[in-house]
Amino acid sequence: MTHSTSSNSPAGRAGRREWTALCVLMLPLLLVSMDVSVLYFAVPAINADLEPSGTQQLWIFDMYGFVLAGLLMTMGSLGDRIGRRRLLLFGAAAFGAASLVAAYANSAETLIAARAVLGIGGATLMPSTMALLRTMFTDPKERTKAIGIWSGVMTGGIALGSVLSGVLVQYFWWGSVFLVNLPAMVMLLILGPILLPESRSPEPGRFDFVSVPLSMAAVLPLIYGLKEIPSEGWHPQYVVSVTVGLLFAALFVHRQRTAASPMISPALFRSRGFAPAVVLNLVSALAMMGSAIFTTQYLQSVLDKSALEAALWALLPSVPIGMAAPAATALVHKGVNRAYVVTAGFVIGAAGYGMLALLGTDSLWLALVASGVLASGIVMVISQMADLAMSAAPVEKAGSASALLETGAEFGGALGMAVLGSIGTAVYRHEMPASVPAEAHETLGGALAVSGRLPGRAGDALAATAREAFTTGMHGAALAGTVILALAAIAAATTLRRIQVRETPAEASEQVAV
């Protein structure tokens, strides 16, 4: 038996049920995105309690993001085959159970394992939520609005995670940062079967198990190498990691082009607008993460704010950021060509980077305004590219399309850290005098640690020099970011201007299994 995802009108307009379901979907999505940064303030307490080794500490922090990124494409394809609601509910159960285990972990090994399962759950939840939006909201204008909300929640969650972590750790024990996940997951497990329609591809084909290890072997080494290069430099092990990832990426692409039932159908890229959306979304993630690694250090190490103070100050730019996606959606609904909206978003983002290039060593408000301007422009782009990608993709491939979009964003974020981070680091090292200790010459954190061990004016002078060098390095990275976003604006204006994705009659009345 089948029925339409929209139950309130023949035209497929969403009603109270669909919008209520959207609210139910957004809370777990918020928590999944928050888990990327929720350990920010909990690490010291975890170290004191579980006493992990240095390697274990890194895995506690990074395991979630690595597993999440590595499994996105697998889970998106799996959802298209077994049903997106079914996969979503499975992911919610796994995420909730892993959160409970993580909260009461009595060893570093247990916590690492729990974080891995959290990553598996997150990889099922993220593409499933967007794929369900694609089938719940068949009216293009309503879908644009819903995906804009999705984009805002995803972006906001990453920012809120560190703040929530700081507040919870200050008043409770470190396990509380995981327990907050439970109410949302329980709510999803109860209300999901009632409010969410089931949807899947009518002809999914056999699941391509060979593509699973190939995709993970491509994604994980690439992201690992790109994330380590900014802080550790172009050491052979990281270059090899990136090279291995690229090799497996080529094998993965070959497999998708030759397999009878590929995990990611090449036909997705023949859908008008899908490929530009994925690429421009990747550039947006590059710009967002490339700026974040500098602004976070600037607030803490240059302006000498505590971690919690820096996180609280960083909430101020979220006000304009929260309005960016709805504003972009409203412009598109009023008939403004999406190409112009996206181009404007990139130009605004470039202006934000230009403002970062003007920072001094005591420019708190300029830093906050610049961050708000930059992120607002990028969120405008992300919301529109997500909508374009999901509208261009065939409905039966909604899960794969969503997963591919999000995997591209993960690559973009890692690439932003690598490219802009490397530029900033190179300038910093060039600006630091050769006479300073090696530790101080490598990073700002190292310089501040050394300055704390030096007496009086010598320590103050080294700290001031390092802060000035870091700010100059940030200027170099910001100028590079400005150029990248200016080029992206030109690309958006030329490639998107003639792309108008229209709903076909078959899609507007899509039938889903229950």
N, C-alpha and C positions, 0 to 999 in steps of 0.2 A: 504494500500500500504506500502511496506517496501523497504528499500535499505540499503546497507552496510554502516557502519560508516566510512569506508575509501573509498574514491571515486576516487583514482588516479591510482590504479593498481590492477590486479586480485590477487596478492599475499597479498594484504591488507597493503602495505606499506603506511605510513602516508605521506601526501603531504602538500602543502602550507596552505590549509584550516585548517587542523588539528593543525599544529604548530601555526598558527595565533590564532586559538581558544584557544590553551593552554595559549598564552600570555594574552588573554582576561580573562581567568579564574584565572590567577595568581594574577592580581591586586586586585580584591575583596578578594581573599584568604589572601593576604598580609594585607589588612585592617582589616579583621576579626581577624587575629592573633594579630595584633597591638592593637586592642581594649582591649585585656587582660591587657595591661600595659599602655594604653594611658592616664589614669587619674593620673599617678604617680606624675606629677608636677602640675596638674590642681587642686588638692584637696584644697590647701590653698586658691586659688582664689574662688573656689566654696563655701568654708566655709564662706568667707567674704561676698559673694553676697547673698547666699541662707540661711545662718545661720542654717544648719541642726543640729539636736541633735547628740549626740555621736552614738546612734544606727543607725540613718539615714545615717550618714557618712559611717559607715561600710557597709550598704546595697548599697549605691551609688557605692562603690568600688567593692563589691563582687557579686552583683546581676547578672551581665553579665555572669561571670564564672559559677555561680551555675545553672542558667537556661540553659546555653549552655551545660554543662555536663549532666544535667538531661534529656535533650531532644534529645541527639545525636542518641540514639538507636531508639527512636520513629520516628525521621525524616528520618533516613536511611531506615527503613522498609517502611515508607510511600512513599519514592522516588521510591523504587522497585515496588510499586503498581500503583502509579498515573503517574510516569514518572519522571526521574531525572532532565531533563531540565525544566519541568514545576515547580517542587519544587524549583529548583535553582532560577528561575525567580521570583517566589513568595517570596522567601527569600530575594532576592535583593531589591524588592519593599518594603518589611517590614523593611529591614535594613536601606534603604535610608530614608524612612518616619520617622523611630524612631530616626535616626541621626539628622534630622531637628528639631524634637520636643525636643530632648535633648539639642541641641545647644541653643535654645531659652527658655528653661525651666525657669519658674519664681518661682518655689518652689521645695523643696527637694522631695516631693511626686511625682511631675511630672517627675523629673529627674530619680527617682528610677523606675517608671513605664516605662519610655523610655528605660532605661538600660535593663529591663526585655524583652521588645520587641526586642531590639538589640540581646539579647541572643537567642531568638527564631529564628531570622533571621540567626544568626551565626550557629545555630544548623542545619539549612537547607542547608547552603552554604558549610560547611566543608565536610560532607560525599558525597554531590552531586558532588562536583568538582572531588574528587578521583574516584567516581563511573563512571563519564563520561570519565575520562582518561582510565579506564578499557575497555570501549567500543569503544573509539576513536582510541586507539593505540592497534591494534590487533597483531602487530609484537612484540614478547617478548623483543627484544633488544631495540626497540623504546619505549616500555612501561616502561622498566626499567629506561631509560633516563628521560622520562617525570615524572615518580614518584619521581626520584631523585631531579628534579627541584622543584616538589611540596613540598618535605620534606625540601629543603633548604629555600624556600620562607616561609613556616610555621615557621621554627626555627628563621629565620631572622626577621620576623615580630614582634615577641615577644620582641626581643632586640631593634628594631627600635622604638617601640611604645613609650617608655619612653623618648627617645631623641627627637622625633618629638613633644611630649607633651611639653617638656621644651622649645623648640624653639618657638612654637606657642604661648604658654602662655606668653613668654617674650615679644613678639612683638604684639600680638593681645589679644583678650579676651578669657576666658576659653572655650566658646562655639565653638571656631574655631577647637578644637581637634575633634569635631564631624562632622563639615562641610566638612572636607577633604574626608569623605566617599562618599559624593554625586556624584562627577564626575565619580568615578569608577562604582558605582551602575547604574548610567544612561547609561554609556557605555555598561555595561553588558546587561541591558534591551533592548538596541537598537541592539547590535551585536549578543547577545545570540541566538535569534530565527533564525538568518541568518547563523551563523557559527556552532552552536552546534546541534548535532543530538539528537532526542528524543530516549530514551531507557527505557524499563521497563520489568519486568518479564512477560513472556507470560501467565503464570498460577499463579497469585499472591495469590489467595485464599482470604478469608475474612480478613479484618483488625481486629486484636485482641485488642479491646479497653481495655480489662481488664489488659493487660500487660503494658499499658501506666502509670497508677498510681503506679503499682508495681515497674516498672523500676525507676521511679522518687523517690519513697519511699526508694529504695535501694541505689541509687546513692547519693542523696542530704545529708542524715544524715552521710553517710560514709565520704564523702569529707569534710563536715563541721567539723566533729569531728577530722579528721586527720589533717586538716589545723590549728585548734585551739590548739591542744595538744602541739606543740613545744613552743609556746609563753605563753600559760596559764597553762600548766602542765596537769597531768592526773586527772583533776577534775571529779567528778562523772557525771556531765552533758555531758561531752565530751565522756566519756566511754559509757554512756547510748546511746548517739547518734550513736557511731560506732556499738554498739550491735544491736540497732534497724535496722540500715542499713544492717548489716549482716543477720538479721532475714528476712527482706524483700528480700534480695538478694537470700536467699534459696527458698523463695516462688516464686520469679520470675523464677528461674531455673526450679523449679517443674512445673510451668505453661508452660514453653517452651517445656518441655519434654512430656507434656500430652495434650496440646491443639492441635486441628485438624489443625489449621493454625497459628503457633506461630509467634510472632514478630521476634525472632531470631531463625532460624532453627538449631536444634542440628546437622543437617547434615553438617553444616559449619565446625564443629570440626572433622568430619570424613574426610574432605578434607586434603590430605597429605601436611603437612607443615603449615597449618593455625594455629593450636593451638600453636606450638612453636613460630611462628611469633608474635602472640598476647602477649605471656608471655615475650619473649625477648624484645619486644617493650616496655612493661610495665616496665621492669627493666631499660631500657634506659631512660625512662622518670623519673624514681626514681633517677637515677644518675644525670640527668641534673638539676632537681629542687632541689635536695638535696644539690648540690654545689652552686646553685644560691643564696639561702638564706644566705649563709655565705660570698660569694665573694662580694655581694652587700653591706652588712654591713661592711665588711672589708674595702672596698674602702671609704665608707662614714665615719664610726665611728672610725675605727682604724687609717686610713691614713688621716682622717680629710678633706676629699674632700667634696665640696658642692654636692648636688644631681645632678645638671647638669654636673659638672665636672666628677663625678663618671660615669654617663651615657656615656659621650663622651669618657672617657678612655676605658670603656667597649666595645666600638665599634672596638677597635684595634684587638681583637681576632676574629672578624667576617671575617677577610681576609682569614686565613687558614680554618675557618669553611665553608666559601663559596666554597672552593675547595674540601672539603672532600667527599661530595656526588658524584660529577662527577668523582673523582678519584676512588671511590669504584665501580661505574658503569663501568668505563673503565676496571678495573681489571676483573670484571665478564665477560665482553664482550670478553676479550682476553683469556678466558678459565679458569681463576682461579676459583676454586670451591668456591661457595658462603659461605660455612662454614668457609673457611680460611679467607675470607675477613671480615666476621662478627666477628670471633675470634680475628683477628688483631684489629678491631675497639674497642672491649672490652678491649684488652690489652693496647691499646693507651689511652683509657679512664682511665684505672687503673693507668697508668703512670702519667696522669694529676693529679689524686687524690694524688698519692705519692708525687708529687711536691708541692701540697697544704699543705701537712704535714710538709714541710720544711720552711714554711713562718715564718718570724719574724714579729715584729710590724712595720717594715719600709721596706717592700719588694714589692714595686709597680710592678716592671717589672717581677719579678718571679711570682707574682699573675696573671698578664696578660698572661704570657706564659703558666702557668699551666691551666688557664681557656681555652685558645685556644686549647691546646693539648687535654684536657678532652672533650670539646665540639666537636672537630673534630672527635675524635674516636666515640662518641655517634651518631653524625650525619651520619657517615658511617653505623652504625648499623641500625638506624631508616630508612634510605632510602632503605636498603636491606630488612628489615623486612616488610615495607609497600609493596614493590614489591612482596615479597614472599606471603604475605597474600592475595593480590588482584589477583595474578596469580593462587593461590590454590583454591580460592573461585569460585563457579559456577558464570557465568556471570549474571544470573538472580538474584543473591543475592549480587551483587556488592555494593549496597547501605548499606545493613545490615552489610556486611563484613567491609566496611570502617568505619561505625559508631561504630562497636564493637572495632575495632583497636584504634580509637580515644578515646572511653570511657575508654579503658584499659590504655591509656596514661594519661588520667585525674586522674585515680586511682593511677597510678605510681607516678605522680607528687606529689599528696597529701601524698602518703606513704613515698616518699623521704623526704618531709618536716617533717613528723611525726617522722620517724625513725632516720634520721641523725640529724634533728633539736633537737630531745630529747637528743641524745648523746652529742651534742655540749653544750646544756643548762646544762645538768647534770655536765659535766666537768667544765664549767664556774662557777657554784655555788660551786663546790667542791674547786676550786682554790681561790675563793674570801674569805678573812678573815671573820670570824664570827662576828667580831666587827663592820663591816660596816653597815650602815643603811639598812633596809630590802629592800627598793626600789633599792639600788645599788647592793644588793646581787642577785636580780632576773634576771636582764638583763643588757646588756652593755648600752643600751639607758638610763635606769634608773640611772646607775652609773654616766654617763656623765651629766645627769640633776642635780644630787646631787652635783657632783664636781663643777659645775658652780655656786652653791650657797655657796660653802665653800671659805674661804679666802686663797689667795696666794698659798703657797706650799702644804697645806693640800688638796686643790682641785686638784692641779697638780698630787700629789702622788696618789690620789684615781683614777683619770683618767688613769694614767699609769698602775696601778695595774689591773684595769678593762680591759684595752686593752690587756694586757699580758694574763689575764685569758681567754678572748674571743679567742685570737689566739691559746691558748692551747686547748680550746674546739673545735676549728676548726680542729686542728691536730687530735683529737680523732675521729671526724666525718669523716675526710678524710681517716684515716686508715680503718675505717669501710667501706667506699665507695670503697676503694682499694680491700678489701676482697670480697665485693659483686660483683664487676666487674670481679675479677679473677675467681670466681665461675661461673659467667655468661659466661666467655670465655670458660671454660671447658664444660659447658652445650651446648654451641653453637657448639663446635667442635664435640661433640658426637651425638647430635640430628640432626644437619643439613647436616652432611657429605654425607648421602645417599639420601637426598631429592633433587630430580631434577624434578621441575614442568614443564611439557611440554604442549603446547597448543594442544588441540584436533582439528580435522578438523572442527567440528561444531562451536567451539569457534572462530577459525580463520576466519570464514565467517559469524560471528554473524549478524543476521538481526535485525534491530531496526525500530520501528514505527515512522512515520513522520506525 
